[in-house]
Amino acid sequence: MTTTATASATFSSTAYRPGKIRNRVLWTMQVVLGLFFIIASGGPKLVIPHLLMDNAPANLTIPMGLLIFIGVAEVAGGIGLMVPRLATLAAAGLSVLTVLAAATQAFIADAPSMAIFPLALAAIFAWIAYERRGSLTSLVR
């Protein structure tokens, strides 16, 4: 009976780590999605926000400050995806951000078909956060 208690205590104290192939797949996805959010998604919101505001649909008006805040959050999340200790938090944050983007597309911009891509990204980020949950315990320590 004591060996079972010791084994369960040892199991609960060890951090989860994905296998070698899964780890490579995760890092590839993290780097690609991180670069996407830095260069293609958040970067333009910080570099050319006036052009984005001018080309936005008529029914989607976003204040300039909110657009810049979203750009900063996307760039920070993209960088965080590529930092091993921050990957879990960055993936969780980007998952929430993309769910909110999907809700904006579906309900405010009246384009529910445009919400599919952000929802797919949210699922990928949730999976990355789940698989990288072991790094969160090392960050807490």
N, C-alpha and C positions, 0 to 999 in steps of 0.2 A: 504494500500500500504506500509506503514511503517513496518507492521508486516512481510510482505514477505521479505523485505530487511533485517530486523533483523534476521529472520530465516535463510536466505541464508548466512549471515555473520557468524552466529553461527555455521552452518553446515560446512562451509569451514575452520573455525579455529579449529575444533575438529579433533583429529588424528584418523585415521582408526584403529580399533582393531578387529581381527577375533573373532568369537564366541568361546565358551568354548570347544566344541568338535574339531573344526578346529584348535584351539590353541594347543590342546593335540597332534593332528596328526602332526602338524608342528614341535612341539618340539621333538616328537619321531623321525621324519625324520631328523631333524637337528642333533640330538645326534648320530644317526646311521651313517649318511653320514659324520659327523665330525670325528667320530672315524675311519671310513673307510679311509678318506683322511689322517689322522694322522698316522695310523698304517700300512695300506696296500698300500697306494699310494705314499704319500710323504716321509714317514719314510725310506723305502728302498733306495730311491734316495739320502738320506742323509747319511745312514749308510753303504750301500754297493754299491756305484756308479760304482766302477771298475767292479764288477761282472755284473751289468746291462749293462754296455758298451760292455763287452765281449760277452754277450748273445744276443745283439741286431741284428736284421736282417742286411744283408750286405748293403741293399739300404737305411738304416736309420742310418746315422751317426750324432750324436749330440755332440757338444763340452761339455767337462766335466763341465765347468762353467755354461752353460745353463741348464744342467741336475740338478745341485745343486740348481740353482735359481728356477727351476720349483718345486723341492722338498720343498724348503723353502716356496714358494707361496702356495703350497698345504697344508703344515702343518699349516701355518698361517691362511689359509682359513678354515681349519677344526677346529682350536681353535676358530676362530671368529664366526663360526656358533653356537657355544655353549655359547657365551657371548651375552646376550640380546641386548645390545646397538649396538653391531657390527654385528649382524646377517644379517641385510639388505645389508650392504656393502660387507660382506664376501660372501653371496649368489650371489650377482651381480658379484663379482670378480671371483668366481668359475665358474659361468656361462660362462663368457668370456674365462676363462682358458680351460674349457671342449670343447667349440666350436673350439678353436685353436687346441686342441688335436685331435678332429675329423677331422679337415682340414689336419693335419699332417698325420693322418692315411690314409685318402682318397687320398691325392694328392702326398705326398712325399714318404710314405711307400708303395704305390700302393696296399692298402688293404681296399677298401671302405666298405667292410662288417664289418670291425673292428671299423668303425666310428659310428655305431648305438648306442652302449653303451654310449660313451661320449655325443652324441646328446640327448639321453634320460636324462642323468644327467643334461645337460644344461637346458632342459625344466623344470626339477624339481627345479633346483636352481633359475631359472627365476620366477617360481611360488612362491617359498619361499620369494624371494626378493620383489615380488609384495604384498604378504600377510603381510610381516613385514614392509611395507613402513611407518607405523605409528611411528616406533622406530627411523626412520631417522630424523623426525622432532624434536624429543626429543634430538637427538645427536647434531643437529645444534644449538639448544638453549643452 
